Amino acid sequence: MNTGDLFNKLTAQKFKLNANKPAILIGDGGIGTEIMKINSNSKQAPFYYNLNKPELVASIHQDYLDAGSDIITTNTFSANQLYLKQDKRSASLTENQLRDKITRINKYGAEIAVKARDKFINENPEQSPILVAGSVGPTGSEEAIFPDQANNHKKLVATFQEQIKALAAGGVDLILLETFSYHLELKAGLEALKEFELLAIINMSFASYNNTNYGTDIDDFTNLISNYPDNKILAAGFNCITPEPGYQETINNFINSVNLPLSIYYNAGKPELNLKTGQTIYKSQDDFFTEIKKLLQLNQPDTIIIGGCCGTDPETIKKIRKLI
């Protein structure tokens, strides 16, 4: 069964609030922030735990499955070549060594999530299907800032192709292009996806109610989607945004412009810097569930995927499930 069929099957069997309301699918919550809670003194990127502590990553997936997630996400956010080249841990690696490292991080990350899902389904067959989404985030690179210069766009496409290939080899059901702030970098991710049979959920992160940090607005986002084959995109929306009522107009404008299932993954709250540890923390706010309730009152589109981003945890997902 292909990704689209699996997604449609999952959507068809999920609870609707009533006949005139969308079907609701539950995503998972933060993975990187959960790892940082457990290993607060670690300086390494969360995706390294796929190699160093796979049992820890598996336990987080298990917690989200137990909490009621219909879609879980691999611990591979931004595990790409351009991102790793900026990491001191990878500075001395040759191109072949770097490529091997990227392949292992992503393939192992996919396998960890798939094994956790399969184990859960074996024990809870009535919960099938549950989908595994391969997380592909931005590169944080100069190429992403200036994609139209030199061969930067080609470099971005090749970088995303390398990551997606490893995730596909690990057995993911779909790709989650998430937390993109520049529509031209997201465009490169979508072009890379054309080489694979996998479909995608795409989420952008808006720093304000109307724009991203790179100036991308809602029209840029919707135009990108309209110029891309919609049979390759399962759902689209936003992640890593603060649960504030000001985003409702943006969300409504997006829904009215795009004929796709909606995907929303709010942060737990506003980010705050812990001056003692130097880490960013996300204090949970009542606004999170207030905004989730507003999503549940929408009359369109046909399907809404609701999950959590930075600072959310399995308890957050349990509470979302109870709201439904």
C-alpha positions in Angstrom: 0.0 0.0 0.0 1.5 3.4 -1.0 1.8 6.5 1.2 -1.3 8.1 -0.2 -3.4 5.0 0.4 -2.1 4.6 3.9 -2.9 8.3 4.6 -6.4 8.0 3.2 -7.0 4.8 5.2 -5.8 6.5 8.4 -7.9 9.6 7.7 -11.0 7.5 7.0 -11.0 5.6 10.2 -10.2 8.6 12.5 -12.8 10.2 14.7 -14.8 13.2 13.3 -16.3 15.6 15.8 -19.4 15.4 13.6 -20.3 14.9 10.0 -19.5 18.5 9.1 -16.1 18.6 10.8 -12.7 17.6 9.6 -11.1 14.3 10.5 -8.4 14.8 13.1 -5.0 13.1 13.0 -2.6 13.4 15.9 1.1 14.0 15.3 3.8 13.6 18.0 5.5 16.3 20.0 9.1 17.6 20.4 11.9 15.1 20.0 15.0 17.3 20.2 13.6 19.1 23.3 12.8 15.8 24.9 16.3 14.5 24.4 17.7 17.8 25.8 15.5 17.4 28.9 17.1 14.0 29.6 20.7 15.1 28.6 20.6 18.8 29.6 24.4 19.1 29.6 25.0 17.7 26.2 26.3 20.0 23.4 25.6 17.6 20.5 22.8 17.9 18.1 19.9 15.5 19.0 20.2 13.5 15.8 23.6 12.1 17.0 21.6 10.1 19.5 20.5 7.8 16.7 24.1 6.6 16.7 25.0 7.0 20.4 21.8 6.2 22.3 19.3 4.6 20.0 17.4 3.1 22.9 16.7 6.6 24.3 15.3 7.8 20.9 13.2 4.6 20.7 11.8 5.2 24.2 10.6 8.7 23.1 8.9 7.3 20.1 7.3 4.7 22.3 6.0 7.4 24.7 4.4 9.3 21.8 2.8 6.1 20.5 1.4 5.3 23.9 0.1 8.9 24.1 -2.0 8.4 20.9 0.1 9.7 18.0 -1.1 8.6 14.6 2.0 10.0 12.9 5.5 9.8 14.5 8.6 11.7 13.3 12.2 10.5 13.0 14.9 12.1 15.0 16.7 13.5 11.9 15.8 17.2 11.9 18.5 19.0 9.8 20.7 15.9 9.6 22.0 17.0 6.2 25.5 17.6 4.8 25.4 21.4 4.7 24.3 21.5 8.4 26.9 19.0 9.5 29.7 20.8 7.7 29.1 23.7 10.2 29.5 21.3 13.2 32.9 21.0 14.8 32.4 17.3 15.3 32.4 16.9 11.5 34.9 19.5 10.5 37.8 17.1 10.0 35.8 14.5 8.1 36.4 13.8 4.4 33.5 14.0 1.9 33.1 10.2 1.9 33.2 10.1 5.7 30.7 12.9 6.0 28.4 11.2 3.5 28.6 7.9 5.4 27.8 9.7 8.6 24.7 11.4 7.2 23.5 8.1 5.7 23.9 6.3 9.0 22.2 9.0 11.1 19.2 9.2 8.8 18.9 5.5 8.0 19.2 4.5 11.7 16.8 7.3 12.7 14.2 5.9 10.3 14.8 2.3 11.5 14.5 3.2 15.1 11.1 4.9 14.5 9.8 2.1 12.2 10.8 -0.6 14.7 9.0 1.3 17.5 5.9 1.7 15.4 5.9 -2.0 14.3 6.3 -3.1 17.9 3.4 -0.9 19.0 1.2 -2.2 16.2 2.0 -5.8 17.0 0.8 -5.2 20.5 -2.1 -2.9 19.5 -3.3 -4.1 16.1 -6.5 -2.1 16.3 -4.3 1.1 16.1 -3.1 0.3 12.6 -2.1 2.2 10.5 0.4 4.5 12.2 2.7 6.4 9.8 6.4 7.2 10.2 7.5 10.6 8.8 11.1 11.3 8.0 12.0 14.7 9.3 13.9 16.9 6.9 14.7 20.4 8.2 16.6 23.4 6.8 20.3 23.5 6.2 21.1 26.7 8.1 23.6 27.4 5.4 24.7 30.3 3.2 23.4 28.4 0.2 19.9 28.5 1.7 20.2 32.3 2.1 21.3 32.9 -1.4 19.8 30.0 -3.4 19.8 31.9 -6.7 23.6 32.5 -6.6 26.1 30.2 -8.4 25.1 26.6 -8.0 23.6 27.0 -4.6 20.1 25.7 -5.6 21.6 22.6 -7.1 23.7 22.1 -3.9 20.5 22.4 -1.8 18.6 19.9 -4.0 21.5 17.4 -3.8 21.8 17.8 0.0 18.1 17.1 0.5 18.2 14.1 -2.0 21.0 12.6 0.0 19.0 12.8 3.3 15.7 11.6 1.8 17.5 8.6 0.1 18.8 7.5 3.5 15.4 8.0 5.2 13.7 6.0 2.4 16.3 3.2 2.9 15.3 3.1 6.6 11.7 2.5 5.7 9.8 5.8 6.4 6.3 6.1 5.0 6.5 9.8 4.1 8.7 12.8 4.4 8.0 15.8 6.7 9.7 19.0 5.4 9.5 21.1 8.5 10.5 24.4 10.1 11.5 26.0 6.8 11.6 29.8 7.0 12.5 30.5 3.3 10.2 29.3 0.6 13.1 29.1 -1.9 14.9 26.6 0.4 11.6 24.6 0.8 11.3 24.7 -3.0 14.7 22.9 -3.2 13.4 20.3 -0.7 10.3 19.7 -2.9 12.4 19.4 -6.0 14.6 16.8 -4.3 11.5 14.8 -3.3 10.5 14.4 -7.0 13.2 11.7 -7.3 11.4 9.5 -4.8 8.0 7.8 -4.6 7.5 9.2 -1.1 4.9 11.9 -0.5 5.3 14.8 1.9 3.8 16.9 4.6 5.3 20.4 4.4 5.4 23.0 7.3 6.8 26.5 7.4 7.7 28.4 10.5 6.4 32.0 10.6 8.3 34.3 13.1 5.4 36.8 13.1 1.8 36.4 12.2 2.5 37.4 8.5 6.1 36.6 7.7 9.0 34.3 8.4 12.5 35.5 9.4 13.5 35.6 5.7 10.5 37.7 4.6 8.5 34.8 3.2 4.8 35.6 3.4 1.6 33.5 3.1 1.4 34.2 -0.6 4.9 33.0 -1.2 4.0 29.8 0.6 0.7 29.2 -1.2 2.2 30.1 -4.6 4.9 27.5 -4.0 2.3 24.8 -3.3 0.2 25.8 -6.3 3.2 25.4 -8.6 4.0 22.0 -7.3 2.1 18.7 -8.1 -0.4 18.5 -5.3 -0.5 14.7 -5.6 2.9 14.7 -4.0 1.8 16.8 -1.0 -0.3 15.1 1.6 -0.8 18.1 3.9 0.7 21.6 4.5 0.7 24.2 7.2 2.9 25.5 10.0 5.1 24.3 12.8 7.4 25.8 15.4 5.0 28.8 15.9 3.8 30.2 19.2 0.3 29.3 20.3 -1.1 32.8 20.0 -4.5 34.0 18.6 -2.8 36.3 16.2 -2.0 33.3 14.0 -5.6 32.5 13.4 -6.0 34.9 10.5 -2.9 33.5 8.9 -4.2 30.0 9.2 -7.6 30.9 7.8 -6.0 32.7 4.9 -3.9 29.7 4.2 -6.9 27.3 4.4 -8.8 29.5 1.9 -5.9 29.5 -0.5 -4.8 25.8 -0.4 -7.0 22.8 -1.1 -5.0 20.4 1.1 -5.3 18.9 4.6 -4.0 21.3 7.2 -0.9 20.5 9.4 -0.3 22.5 12.6 2.5 21.8 15.2 2.6 24.5 17.8 5.4 25.1 20.2 4.5 24.6 23.9 4.9 28.4 24.4 7.2 31.4 23.9 10.9 30.5 23.9 12.9 31.8 26.8 16.6 31.7 27.4 17.9 29.9 30.6 20.8 32.2 31.6 22.3 29.5 33.8 22.5 26.8 31.1 22.4 28.8 27.9 19.6 26.6 26.6 16.3 27.7 25.2 13.2 26.5 27.1 9.6 26.6 26.2 7.2 27.1 29.1 3.9 25.5 28.6 1.0 27.9 28.3 -2.7 27.6 28.6 -2.9 29.3 25.2 -1.6 26.1 23.6 -4.8 24.2 24.3 -6.9 27.2 23.7 -5.6 27.4 20.2 -5.9 23.6 19.7 -9.6 24.0 20.6 -10.0 26.6 17.9 -8.5 24.2 15.3 -11.1 21.6 16.4 -13.9 24.1 15.6 -12.8 24.6 12.0 -15.2 23.4 9.3 -12.5 22.9 6.7 -10.4 21.3 5.3 -11.4 17.7 5.3 -8.5 16.6 7.5 -6.4 18.4 10.1 -3.1 17.1 11.6 -2.4 18.4 15.0 0.9 17.9 16.8 3.4 19.7 19.0 6.8 21.2 18.3 9.5 22.5 20.7 8.8 22.0 24.3 5.8 19.7 23.9 6.0 16.2 25.2 3.9 12.9 25.4 1.7 14.5 28.1 0.8 17.2 25.6 -0.3 14.6 23.1 -2.3 12.8 25.7 -4.2 16.0 26.5 -4.8 16.7 22.8 -6.2 13.2 22.4 -8.5 13.8 25.4 -9.8 17.1 23.8 -10.9 15.1 20.8 
